[in-house]
């Protein structure tokens, strides 16, 4: 069976492209992918305007989980993804903050 790392690689394994930056950690990605998919299916099953709204929200959540990228995190300079060295960068804002905390 495939490991979760194969489905959701860490940030460091991705090319240095701002559009494809993975800034959401693996456990959070799983939660958003599963929860978003379930919410999208539930919303579609409601067959109402409210259900449509739920399915749109669920699709957005699923997208965040599947891609590992959050535009809000990117705008704030936050990442919950793990680096290659295994150090968590959770809630570290900006590189200067990260460098000062890691000394």
Z-matrix of the N, CA and C atoms (Angstrom, degrees):
N
C 1 1.450
C 2 1.525 1 109.12
N 3 1.317 2 116.75 1 145.15
C 4 1.456 3 121.78 2 -179.04
C 5 1.519 4 110.82 3 -72.54
N 6 1.327 5 115.82 4 144.49
C 7 1.461 6 120.52 5 178.47
C 8 1.529 7 109.52 6 -83.35
N 9 1.348 8 118.02 7 157.38
C 10 1.462 9 120.53 8 178.03
C 11 1.522 10 112.78 9 -58.53
N 12 1.336 11 117.59 10 -30.57
C 13 1.459 12 120.91 11 -179.63
C 14 1.530 13 111.84 12 -63.45
N 15 1.332 14 117.37 13 -28.89
C 16 1.455 15 120.35 14 178.38
C 17 1.524 16 111.21 15 -70.51
N 18 1.330 17 116.75 16 -34.02
C 19 1.451 18 120.92 17 179.73
C 20 1.522 19 111.77 18 -82.52
N 21 1.339 20 117.04 19 -36.80
C 22 1.452 21 122.38 20 -176.53
C 23 1.527 22 109.77 21 -125.74
N 24 1.334 23 118.53 22 79.64
C 25 1.462 24 120.07 23 -179.32
C 26 1.524 25 111.06 24 -67.02
N 27 1.343 26 115.98 25 156.49
C 28 1.458 27 120.99 26 179.18
C 29 1.525 28 111.05 27 -75.20
N 30 1.304 29 115.30 28 168.81
C 31 1.456 30 123.00 29 -177.14
C 32 1.521 31 112.66 30 -56.76
N 33 1.311 32 117.16 31 -41.83
C 34 1.455 33 121.11 32 -172.69
C 35 1.524 34 113.20 33 -65.67
N 36 1.328 35 118.45 34 -21.08
C 37 1.456 36 120.67 35 -178.30
C 38 1.526 37 111.95 36 -85.30
N 39 1.321 38 117.12 37 -5.19
C 40 1.452 39 121.27 38 -178.74
C 41 1.522 40 110.64 39 -95.05
N 42 1.337 41 117.34 40 152.54
C 43 1.463 42 119.62 41 176.50
C 44 1.530 43 109.70 42 -63.70
N 45 1.329 44 115.85 43 156.26
C 46 1.459 45 121.46 44 -178.50
C 47 1.527 46 109.61 45 -78.40
N 48 1.311 47 115.49 46 71.23
C 49 1.451 48 122.85 47 -179.02
C 50 1.518 49 107.61 48 -123.10
N 51 1.326 50 117.74 49 120.11
C 52 1.466 51 121.62 50 -176.23
C 53 1.531 52 111.66 51 -58.26
N 54 1.316 53 117.71 52 -31.70
C 55 1.459 54 120.94 53 -178.11
C 56 1.529 55 111.69 54 -72.44
N 57 1.329 56 118.74 55 -28.71
C 58 1.459 57 122.13 56 -176.54
C 59 1.523 58 113.43 57 -108.00
N 60 1.303 59 118.18 58 13.84
C 61 1.451 60 122.13 59 -176.98
C 62 1.524 61 111.12 60 -64.54
N 63 1.313 62 116.01 61 126.88
C 64 1.461 63 120.88 62 176.12
C 65 1.516 64 107.20 63 -90.05
N 66 1.323 65 116.22 64 114.93
C 67 1.457 66 120.33 65 -177.88
C 68 1.529 67 112.22 66 -126.43
N 69 1.325 68 116.61 67 16.52
C 70 1.465 69 122.24 68 178.16
C 71 1.528 70 107.72 69 -120.45
N 72 1.324 71 116.99 70 128.52
C 73 1.459 72 122.02 71 -178.12
C 74 1.515 73 113.17 72 -66.70
N 75 1.318 74 115.66 73 158.86
C 76 1.459 75 122.52 74 -175.15
C 77 1.535 76 114.37 75 -58.94
N 78 1.338 77 120.71 76 -46.32
C 79 1.476 78 118.76 77 179.45
C 80 1.530 79 112.12 78 -62.76
N 81 1.332 80 115.00 79 -39.25
C 82 1.471 81 119.80 80 178.44
C 83 1.528 82 110.62 81 -66.48
N 84 1.319 83 116.95 82 -36.64
C 85 1.461 84 121.02 83 178.73
C 86 1.521 85 110.86 84 -64.02
N 87 1.342 86 116.48 85 -44.82
C 88 1.467 87 119.95 86 178.22
C 89 1.522 88 110.55 87 -59.75
N 90 1.338 89 116.08 88 -45.10
C 91 1.469 90 120.62 89 -178.53
C 92 1.531 91 110.77 90 -62.12
N 93 1.320 92 117.06 91 -44.31
C 94 1.463 93 119.98 92 -179.75
C 95 1.525 94 111.67 93 -69.08
N 96 1.324 95 118.31 94 -38.91
C 97 1.466 96 120.46 95 179.97
C 98 1.522 97 111.25 96 -65.80
N 99 1.322 98 116.62 97 -46.60
C 100 1.472 99 119.71 98 -178.77
C 101 1.521 100 110.73 99 -70.94
N 102 1.331 101 116.69 100 -48.80
C 103 1.466 102 120.62 101 -179.63
C 104 1.519 103 112.30 102 -63.33
N 105 1.327 104 116.69 103 -42.08
C 106 1.464 105 120.67 104 179.10
C 107 1.516 106 112.68 105 -65.33
N 108 1.322 107 116.13 106 -41.74
C 109 1.467 108 119.61 107 177.39
C 110 1.517 109 111.92 108 -63.04
N 111 1.340 110 115.76 109 -43.02
C 112 1.469 111 119.73 110 178.59
C 113 1.521 112 111.43 111 -64.81
N 114 1.342 113 116.52 112 -41.32
C 115 1.465 114 119.89 113 179.19
C 116 1.527 115 111.38 114 -65.66
N 117 1.316 116 117.47 115 -38.44
C 118 1.465 117 121.16 116 178.55
C 119 1.528 118 110.75 117 -64.21
N 120 1.320 119 117.11 118 -45.18
C 121 1.474 120 120.72 119 179.49
C 122 1.522 121 110.23 120 -65.29
N 123 1.325 122 117.07 121 -43.55
C 124 1.465 123 120.68 122 178.74
C 125 1.529 124 110.57 123 -61.43
N 126 1.326 125 116.44 124 -44.61
C 127 1.460 126 120.03 125 179.49
C 128 1.509 127 112.46 126 -60.92
N 129 1.323 128 117.30 127 -42.43
C 130 1.462 129 120.27 128 178.53
C 131 1.522 130 111.74 129 -65.74
N 132 1.326 131 116.87 130 -32.50
C 133 1.462 132 119.96 131 -179.27
C 134 1.530 133 112.18 132 -71.30
N 135 1.333 134 117.63 133 -20.11
C 136 1.468 135 121.48 134 -179.56
C 137 1.528 136 112.29 135 -73.00
N 138 1.320 137 117.72 136 -28.25
C 139 1.476 138 123.18 137 179.50
C 140 1.527 139 112.64 138 51.43
N 141 1.329 140 114.59 139 50.78
C 142 1.460 141 121.23 140 178.81
C 143 1.531 142 108.29 141 -146.13
N 144 1.335 143 117.27 142 167.27
C 145 1.472 144 118.61 143 176.83
C 146 1.535 145 112.24 144 -59.82
N 147 1.318 146 117.12 145 -38.60
C 148 1.459 147 120.47 146 176.48
C 149 1.517 148 111.77 147 -64.17
N 150 1.324 149 116.04 148 -39.15
C 151 1.460 150 120.75 149 177.28
C 152 1.516 151 111.58 150 -65.18
N 153 1.324 152 116.16 151 -37.02
C 154 1.464 153 120.12 152 176.99
C 155 1.526 154 110.20 153 -63.30
N 156 1.328 155 116.40 154 -41.68
C 157 1.457 156 120.36 155 177.21
C 158 1.532 157 110.94 156 -61.84
N 159 1.332 158 116.76 157 -43.33
C 160 1.467 159 120.37 158 177.38
C 161 1.528 160 111.54 159 -60.92
N 162 1.327 161 116.49 160 -40.88
C 163 1.461 162 119.15 161 -179.01
C 164 1.529 163 111.32 162 -68.38
N 165 1.324 164 117.77 163 -34.63
C 166 1.469 165 120.49 164 176.46
C 167 1.528 166 109.91 165 -66.66
N 168 1.326 167 117.39 166 -44.51
C 169 1.460 168 120.90 167 176.98
C 170 1.531 169 111.09 168 -61.99
N 171 1.325 170 116.59 169 -42.77
C 172 1.458 171 121.17 170 178.33
C 173 1.517 172 112.31 171 -62.50
N 174 1.332 173 116.26 172 -38.69
C 175 1.458 174 120.40 173 178.66
C 176 1.521 175 110.44 174 -64.90
N 177 1.335 176 116.89 175 -40.39
C 178 1.468 177 120.54 176 176.62
C 179 1.517 178 111.77 177 -62.99
N 180 1.325 179 116.09 178 -41.33
C 181 1.463 180 120.32 179 177.61
C 182 1.531 181 110.57 180 -64.17
N 183 1.330 182 115.94 181 -43.68
C 184 1.460 183 120.09 182 179.20
C 185 1.530 184 110.43 183 -61.41
N 186 1.325 185 116.78 184 -42.03
C 187 1.469 186 121.41 185 179.39
C 188 1.530 187 110.50 186 -59.94
N 189 1.329 188 116.40 187 -44.51
C 190 1.471 189 120.40 188 178.86
C 191 1.529 190 110.43 189 -61.43
N 192 1.323 191 116.82 190 -42.02
C 193 1.457 192 119.95 191 178.96
C 194 1.516 193 112.74 192 -68.36
N 195 1.319 194 117.03 193 -40.12
C 196 1.463 195 120.79 194 -177.14
C 197 1.525 196 112.40 195 -71.61
N 198 1.339 197 117.17 196 -38.56
C 199 1.460 198 120.22 197 -177.05
C 200 1.524 199 112.75 198 -91.32
N 201 1.338 200 117.09 199 -25.21
C 202 1.455 201 120.10 200 -177.63
C 203 1.511 202 113.29 201 75.37
N 204 1.321 203 116.82 202 15.09
C 205 1.459 204 120.85 203 -178.41
C 206 1.526 205 110.59 204 -117.98
N 207 1.332 206 115.88 205 132.18
C 208 1.456 207 121.74 206 176.59
C 209 1.528 208 108.01 207 -123.71
N 210 1.328 209 116.52 208 120.08
C 211 1.465 210 120.34 209 -179.06
C 212 1.524 211 112.18 210 -65.20
N 213 1.329 212 117.85 211 -33.56
C 214 1.460 213 120.66 212 177.84
C 215 1.529 214 109.58 213 -65.90
N 216 1.341 215 117.00 214 -45.30
C 217 1.464 216 120.59 215 176.55
C 218 1.529 217 110.15 216 -58.59
N 219 1.340 218 116.86 217 -42.49
C 220 1.456 219 121.02 218 -178.98
C 221 1.524 220 110.07 219 -62.93
N 222 1.326 221 117.80 220 -43.97
C 223 1.464 222 121.48 221 -179.83
C 224 1.529 223 111.83 222 -63.72
N 225 1.331 224 116.36 223 -34.67
C 226 1.463 225 120.72 224 -179.96
C 227 1.521 226 113.23 225 -87.58
N 228 1.337 227 117.05 226 -10.21
C 229 1.457 228 121.14 227 -177.90
C 230 1.517 229 112.81 228 75.00
N 231 1.334 230 116.81 229 27.12
C 232 1.461 231 122.71 230 -177.30
C 233 1.517 232 109.56 231 -103.32
N 234 1.330 233 116.40 232 145.29
C 235 1.452 234 121.51 233 175.70
C 236 1.524 235 109.51 234 -143.70
N 237 1.323 236 116.33 235 132.47
C 238 1.465 237 120.31 236 173.80
C 239 1.520 238 110.52 237 -105.34
N 240 1.341 239 116.49 238 4.94
C 241 1.464 240 120.92 239 176.80
C 242 1.526 241 108.72 240 -73.14
N 243 1.313 242 116.20 241 160.44
C 244 1.458 243 122.04 242 -178.86
C 245 1.516 244 109.74 243 -103.45
N 246 1.318 245 116.72 244 139.34
C 247 1.457 246 120.89 245 178.10
C 248 1.525 247 110.08 246 -78.05
N 249 1.315 248 117.10 247 173.61
C 250 1.471 249 122.09 248 179.71
C 251 1.514 250 112.21 249 -61.06
N 252 1.312 251 117.56 250 -33.39
C 253 1.455 252 121.36 251 -177.06
C 254 1.526 253 112.06 252 -75.95
N 255 1.325 254 117.40 253 -4.91
C 256 1.449 255 120.97 254 178.85
C 257 1.516 256 113.54 255 85.67
N 258 1.325 257 117.48 256 7.40
C 259 1.451 258 120.65 257 178.67
C 260 1.518 259 108.96 258 -85.17
N 261 1.306 260 116.67 259 132.78
C 262 1.453 261 120.75 260 179.61
C 263 1.516 262 109.49 261 -78.28
N 264 1.332 263 115.79 262 136.25
C 265 1.451 264 120.53 263 176.56
C 266 1.518 265 109.95 264 -109.44
N 267 1.306 266 116.60 265 26.13
C 268 1.453 267 121.50 266 -177.06
C 269 1.515 268 112.03 267 -59.23
N 270 1.311 269 115.42 268 126.58
C 271 1.463 270 124.19 269 175.26
C 272 1.523 271 113.51 270 60.00
N 273 1.314 272 117.97 271 24.13
C 274 1.456 273 120.35 272 174.59
C 275 1.524 274 107.73 273 -89.64
N 276 1.301 275 116.60 274 121.99
C 277 1.459 276 121.01 275 -175.65
C 278 1.520 277 108.92 276 -101.08
N 279 1.324 278 115.85 277 121.96
C 280 1.455 279 121.27 278 176.85
C 281 1.518 280 113.34 279 71.48
N 282 1.325 281 116.10 280 155.55
C 283 1.453 282 119.78 281 -178.22
C 284 1.516 283 112.17 282 -73.13
N 285 1.328 284 118.63 283 -32.05
C 286 1.460 285 119.26 284 -179.70
C 287 1.522 286 110.65 285 -65.86
N 288 1.326 287 117.62 286 -37.26
C 289 1.467 288 120.85 287 176.84
C 290 1.518 289 109.28 288 -65.74
N 291 1.317 290 117.53 289 -43.98
C 292 1.456 291 121.93 290 -179.14
C 293 1.527 292 110.62 291 -61.76
N 294 1.327 293 116.78 292 -44.38
C 295 1.452 294 120.00 293 -179.35
C 296 1.510 295 111.58 294 -65.25
N 297 1.326 296 117.15 295 -40.37
C 298 1.455 297 119.42 296 -178.25
C 299 1.526 298 111.67 297 -69.59
N 300 1.315 299 118.47 298 -32.23
C 301 1.453 300 121.40 299 179.12
C 302 1.508 301 112.92 300 -79.81
N 303 1.313 302 118.47 301 -22.42
C 304 1.464 303 120.33 302 -176.43
C 305 1.530 304 112.61 303 -90.13
N 306 1.313 305 118.79 304 -3.19
C 307 1.479 306 121.41 305 -179.30
C 308 1.467 307 112.74 306 -75.01
